[in-house]
Amino acid sequence: MARSPKSPDSLTPPDQIPGIALPRENLRLFGHEAAERVVLNAYRSGRMHHAWLITGPEGIGKATLAFRIARFILANPDPARGSLATADDLGVDAPQGLIGKIAHGIHPNILHLQRPWDEKTKRYRTEISVDTVRRIVPFLGTTAGEGGWRIIIVDPADEMNRSAANALLKALEEPPVRTVFVLVSQTPGRLLATIRSRCRTLPLRPLGMSDLSAALAHLDTDFSPGDQDKGRLITALAEGSPRRALEHNGQNSEALYGELINGLKTCDPLAFHSLADKCADPRGETLGQLLDLYAGYLHRRVKGQAEPGSGHEPPLLPLVTWAELWEKAARSASDVDIYNLDRKAFVLDLLERHAAAVSPGANRRPPAAA
């Protein structure tokens, strides 16, 4: 679900959490040591791939790793440098000037492409446009300083429209030397197959509990879910994503989760209407919260995992049923902002579709012919 901040800021991404360090500002990464070593070994071997596709669920550190790669390359422009032989990760001991430029989004050798702000609607656009991707051409046409490397980060690449994707593909086909593309993707299947084939994929997994706790302590020293039961529920709902844990904690998601579970359990039309009413305001964030919680519920059904903290035992349905609901919900959610759909009607349709799928007999196969 696309987020739309209330005001523009040329240095602030469209999905920033207030008070939390941006990926370009964050010098720490938790739980992805193996992925770091893959990039490190490729770089110091002199066989650095020109394009990397970092994949994984939302909010687990993909963009942080992208900037960590960029920072490391710019701080160590010579792959054959002797000190790199003993490096264990992509951490850098770089001048504050370099770190500061990257943190403020003004380093001349990094191009960070995201959804742009639309002055007419006073919202961030719902996709990365071809005009945004075309900024690559003049960026690569300038003389690179500070070691001669250029890094292009597309974050997330899933949000490119078709024209933008084709423009990126042209840039990937014949990149200049000492150029590295880093594509961040939550759903790589949405990317053109030709783009994926030109990238080396670097899959990241959700964080384990110890790494999740360490990341939360690093990102927000005031993180406190209030009580132990709430804390356990928030970390369970986060599913290894520090971002989701911070969002759930700040948005009081446990109450909305309880209402959603009750609605899914009873399939009561009044409960559905109550949830839909909460999501009706186009300026509010409840719709995004609800969709995230519902996606997590479906994800746990696909994985066969228990539902945390609710005592709810979901019905036993064929895996394909849960997967179809998950796919339809994700596809439909992306249309809400793009086509400015009625949010209440959308939520009602989503929940009624769920109720129809889980109703007795909905998934029974017709008897075989005699």
N, C-alpha and C positions, 0 to 999 in steps of 0.2 A: 504494500500500500504506500503510495507516494506521500511524503510529508511535505507540508507547505508552510514554512515559517511566515511570520507576520511582517517582517521587514527585510529588505535586502542588505547584504554585506558581502562585498567583493572577495573578502578573505574567509568567509564562513560557508561551509558546505550546506546543502539543503536539509541534511538530516542530523545536524549537530544537536547533542544533548546539552542544554545550558549548564555551564559550570564544569563540564567534563572536557579534558584535553582532547583535541582533534588528533586523528592519526598522524598528521604531519608534525605535531608537537610532541607526540609520545615517544620517548626513547626506550621504553621497555616493551617486551613482547613475552607472553607467557604461553607455554604449552605447545609451541611449534618448533622445537629445537631441531627435529629431523628435517623439516622443510628448509630451515635456515642452512643446515649443512649441505643440502642438495645444491642450493644456489651458491654457497661459498665454494664448494668444490668445483663447480662449473666455472666460476669466475677465475679462480686462481690457476686453473688448468689451462687457461687461455682459450677455452671452448665455450664461452658464455653464449647461450642462445639469445637471439635478438628479440624474442617475444616469449613472455611467460603468462600463463593463464592461472591465476590463483582462485581456486574454487572452495566452496564450503558454505555452511549456513550463515545467516546474517549475524553480524556483531561478534564474531569470534577472533578477529584480528587480521582479516585479509588486507584491508587498507593500511593498517599499521605495518604489516610485513612489506607491502609495496613501497612505502616510504622508507622503511628500514633498508631495503635493497638499494633504493636511490641514494640514500645518505651514505651507505657503505661504498658504493661505486665512486661517488664524487669525492669522498674522503680518501679513497685509495685508487686513484686513476690508473696506476700501473699494476696490472694483475701479477706481474712477476716480482713485485716488491718482496724482499726477503721476509719481512715481518709477517706477511700474510700466511706464511707456511705454518705458523703456530696458532693461528686464529681458530677459535672454536665456534664462533657464531658471527653474526653481522653487526655486533655492537661496534661503535667507533669511538676513538679518542680524537675528535676533530675540533678544529678551531671554533670558538663560539660564533664567529661570523658566519661560517657555513651552516651551523645548526640553526642559528637565528633566522637566516634567510629562508631556509626550508620551513621552519616553524611558522613563519609569517606568510608563506606562500609567494615569496618574491624571488626565489632563486632562478636565475635566468636559464639554467640548464634543465629545469623540470617544468613540464607542461601537464597540468592536472585538469582533466576533462570531466565535468559533471553536468547535470541538468542546469541550464542557465535560468536566471531570473527574468520574468516577463513583466516589463514595466506597465503594460496595458492592463493585465489582470492583477498585478501586485502579488503574484504567486510564482513559485518556481514552476517551470514547465514540467510536464509529465514525462518527457523523454529527452534524450540527448539528440539534438538535431544535427543535420549535415553541416550547417554553418559552424557549429561547435567543433566538429571533427576536422573541418577544413583549416582550423587554426594550426594543424600539424604542418602544413606546407610552409608557411612563413617561419614557423619555429625551427624546422629543419634547414631552412635556407639561411639562417643566421650563422655567424661564426661562433662556435662553442668555446667558451673559456673554461678555466679551472679544470684542466685535464682533458678537455675535448669530448667528454661524454654528454649525451643528451638522453633524458629519461622521460617517457610519455606514460602517464598513468590514466587509465580510463576506469572511472569508478562511479557506479558499476557499469560494466559493459553491457549488461542485460537491458539497460534502459535506452540503448541506441535504437533509433528507428531504422527502417530498411535502407534508406539513402545514406544515413550516417554509417551503418555497418559496411556498405559497399565502399564508401570513401576510406574507411579505416583499412579495409582489405587491400586497397591499392597501395596505401602507405606500408603495409606489412610485406607486400610482395617484393619491393626493392628498397629496403631501408639503407640509409647511409651507414658507413662504418661507425663504430662506437655509438650506436643508437640502441637503446633497450626499451621495448614496449612492455608494460605490465598491466594486464587486464584483470580487473577484479570482478568476480561473477558468483552470484548465489545460485543461479539456474543456467549453467553453461549450455544446456540443451536448447536454449532460446537463441544462442548465437549461430551465425552461419557456420556450416560445417567447414567451409574453406578457411574461415578465421581460426577455428579450433585446430585445423590441421597444420597451421603455420605457427602454432604456439606449443611450448612445452608446458604441460599441465602440472600444477603443483597443488594437489588436494590437501585441504586442511580439515581436521576433525574438531568437533566440539570439545571444549576444555573439560578435563576431569575436575572433580570437586576441589582438590587442593590448588590447582592452577586457577580455577575460577575464583576461589577465595582470595588468592594472591593478586589477581588482576583487579578485582573489585577494591581491595585495600589500596592498590596503587592508583587507580583511576579516581577514586572518591574516598578520601580518608574519613569522611563523615557518613559513609554508607552504614545505615543501621535500619534493618527491617522492623524494628520496634519490639517484637517478641519472637521467641524461638519458633513457635508454630508458623507464624507468618514468614519468618526467614526460611524455614524448610520448604514452604510452599513456593516462595519466590524463586529459590535456587532450583527447585524441581521444574517449575514452569520455564525457567530460563534455558534449560536443556543445554548447558555448557556454553552459553553466550553471555559474556559480561554486559553487553549492550542491553540485552533483553532483561537481565536482572535489574539493571539501573532503571530502565523504563518502567518495569512492573512496580518497583519500590516507590518511584516518584508519582505513579498514577493511581495508586491504591487499587491495583488490578485484582487483588484477591477477592474483593466484593463482586466485581464484574464476572470473574471466573465462577464464583459460586452461583450467580444468577444464570450464567450460561449453562453450567452443568445441570442445574435444576430444569432448565428449559429442554435440554437435550434428553434428559431422563424421562420427563413427563410428556413431552411434545404438546404441552398445553398452549393453545392459541393465545391466551392472555399473557403467558410468560413470553411468548415470541413478540407480541405487540409491545410489551414493556421494554424488551431489549431494543426493538426497532426504534421506539421513541427516543431512547437514549442516544441513538446514533444519527438522529435526523438532522442535527445542526451541522451545516457544511463547514462551519468555523471550528467545530470541536474536534477532539482527538479520540473520542470514544469508538468511532467506527474502526480506526486503525488498531486500537486495543483489542476490540472484539475479534477482528479478523485474525490478529496474531494469536489470540488464545484459541480460536477455533482451528487454525492451522496446526497449532501444537497438539490439540486433541486428536486431530486426524492423523498427524504424524505418529503419535503414540499408538494409535490403532493399527497403522500399517506395520509398526515395529513390534506389535504385540506386547507393549509395555503397560503397566498398571497406571491408573489415573491417580495422580498425587492428591493427597489430602482431602478427598471428597467422599470416600466410601462408595463411590459410584462404580458399578460393574457394567461397563458398556455391553451391548448385545454382541453375540458371536456371529459375525457376518463374514462372507467370503472376502478375502483380501482385495479382490478386484473392486468390490463395492466401496470400501474405504478409499482406495486409490482413486477411483473415479470422482468421489466427492471432493477429495483433496485437489485434484486437477481442475475440476470445474470451479471450485471456490477461488483458486489462485488466478485462473484465467478471467473470471468474472470480476474479481476485485480490481484488477488492473484497468478495467473499463470504467470504474466509478468516476475517477477524476478526468480521464480522457474525454468521456462523453457527458460529463456533468450529470450523472444519473441521480434519480431520487433515492436518497440514502435509506429512508425508511422502507420504501418498497423493495429495495435491493436486499436488505437484511431479512425482511419477511420471506422473500422468495428463497433466499439461501437456507433459512431454517425450515421452511416448509418442504423444500427439496430433501433436506436431511431427514425430516420426519417420514416422508414417503419412502425413502430408501431403507429405513430401519423398521418400518411397520411390519407386523407379522404377515408372512406370505409374500412380501415384496421381493425377496431374493430366492424364492422357491422355484426350482426348475419344473417345467411341465412334465408330466409323466411320460415315459418312453412309449412309443407306439407299440402296440401288441404285435 
